[in-house]
């Protein structure tokens, strides 16, 4: 799976944790902290929804990429790895979304 673009991106994000904020946008976000990264995730989610509403698939594709990137940065800032995300998606795969949500409410 290491050739998967999500793994490659997560690897670069992880490398930037110790980089100078002046050296990359990712390092700058990571140094700014969870509040700043969270605001970017919210902003990108909103922009993706607007693009979807407007029916512009090229713009929507770009906004989804931005959203995925910022979500990965947010996870990395709190120690959530791409492997953990993949494992959770794998666990959920094949389970009805209704059933999965109900099981979370019972926990």
C-alpha positions as CSV (number, residue, x, y, z in Angstrom):
1,X,0.0,0.0,0.0
2,X,3.0,2.3,0.3
3,X,2.6,3.2,-3.4
4,X,-0.9,4.5,-2.7
5,X,-1.0,8.3,-3.0
6,X,-2.7,8.7,0.4
7,X,0.2,6.8,2.0
8,X,2.7,8.9,0.1
9,X,1.0,12.1,1.2
10,X,0.8,10.9,4.9
11,X,4.5,10.1,4.8
12,X,5.4,13.6,3.6
13,X,3.1,15.2,6.2
14,X,4.8,13.1,8.9
15,X,8.3,14.2,7.6
16,X,7.2,17.8,7.9
17,X,6.4,17.6,11.6
18,X,9.9,18.5,12.5
19,X,10.5,20.9,9.7
20,X,10.7,24.7,10.0
21,X,7.4,26.5,9.5
22,X,9.2,28.7,6.9
23,X,10.1,25.6,4.9
24,X,6.6,24.3,3.9
25,X,2.9,25.0,4.2
26,X,2.5,21.6,5.9
27,X,5.1,22.5,8.5
28,X,3.5,25.9,9.0
29,X,0.1,24.3,9.6
30,X,1.5,21.7,12.0
31,X,3.3,24.4,14.0
32,X,0.1,26.5,14.1
33,X,-1.7,23.8,15.9
34,X,-5.0,22.0,16.0
35,X,-7.2,25.1,16.1
36,X,-5.7,26.5,12.8
37,X,-5.8,23.1,11.1
38,X,-9.4,22.5,12.2
39,X,-10.4,25.8,10.7
40,X,-8.8,24.8,7.4
41,X,-10.7,21.4,7.5
42,X,-14.0,23.3,8.0
43,X,-13.1,25.8,5.3
44,X,-12.3,23.0,2.8
45,X,-15.4,21.0,3.6
46,X,-17.5,24.1,3.1
47,X,-15.8,24.8,-0.3
48,X,-16.3,21.2,-1.3
49,X,-20.0,21.4,-0.5
50,X,-20.3,24.6,-2.5
51,X,-18.6,23.1,-5.5
52,X,-20.9,20.1,-5.3
53,X,-23.9,22.3,-5.1
54,X,-22.7,24.3,-8.1
55,X,-22.2,21.2,-10.1
56,X,-18.6,21.9,-11.0
57,X,-17.0,18.5,-10.9
58,X,-13.5,19.8,-11.6
59,X,-13.7,22.3,-8.8
60,X,-15.3,19.7,-6.5
61,X,-12.4,17.3,-7.3
62,X,-9.9,20.0,-6.3
63,X,-11.8,20.8,-3.1
64,X,-12.0,17.2,-2.1
65,X,-8.2,16.9,-2.5
66,X,-7.8,20.0,-0.3
67,X,-10.2,18.4,2.3
68,X,-8.4,15.1,2.3
69,X,-5.0,16.8,2.7
70,X,-6.1,19.0,5.6
71,X,-7.8,16.1,7.3
72,X,-4.6,14.1,7.1
73,X,-2.7,17.0,8.5
74,X,-5.2,17.3,11.4
75,X,-4.9,13.6,12.1
76,X,-1.1,13.8,12.0
77,X,-1.1,16.7,14.4
78,X,-2.8,14.3,16.9
79,X,-0.9,11.1,16.1
80,X,-3.6,9.5,14.0
81,X,-1.8,7.6,11.3
82,X,-3.0,6.7,7.8
83,X,-2.7,3.1,8.9
84,X,-5.2,3.7,11.7
85,X,-7.6,5.4,9.3
86,X,-7.2,2.6,6.8
87,X,-7.8,0.0,9.5
88,X,-10.9,1.7,10.7
89,X,-12.3,2.0,7.2
90,X,-11.5,-1.6,6.6
91,X,-13.3,-2.6,9.8
92,X,-16.4,-0.6,8.7
93,X,-16.4,-1.8,5.1
94,X,-19.3,-4.0,4.3
95,X,-21.3,-2.8,7.4
96,X,-24.4,-0.8,6.8
97,X,-23.9,2.8,7.7
98,X,-27.1,2.7,9.7
99,X,-25.8,-0.3,11.7
100,X,-22.3,1.2,12.2
101,X,-23.7,4.5,13.5
102,X,-26.1,2.6,15.9
103,X,-23.1,0.6,17.2
104,X,-21.3,3.8,18.1
105,X,-24.3,5.2,20.0
106,X,-24.3,2.0,22.2
107,X,-20.6,2.4,23.1
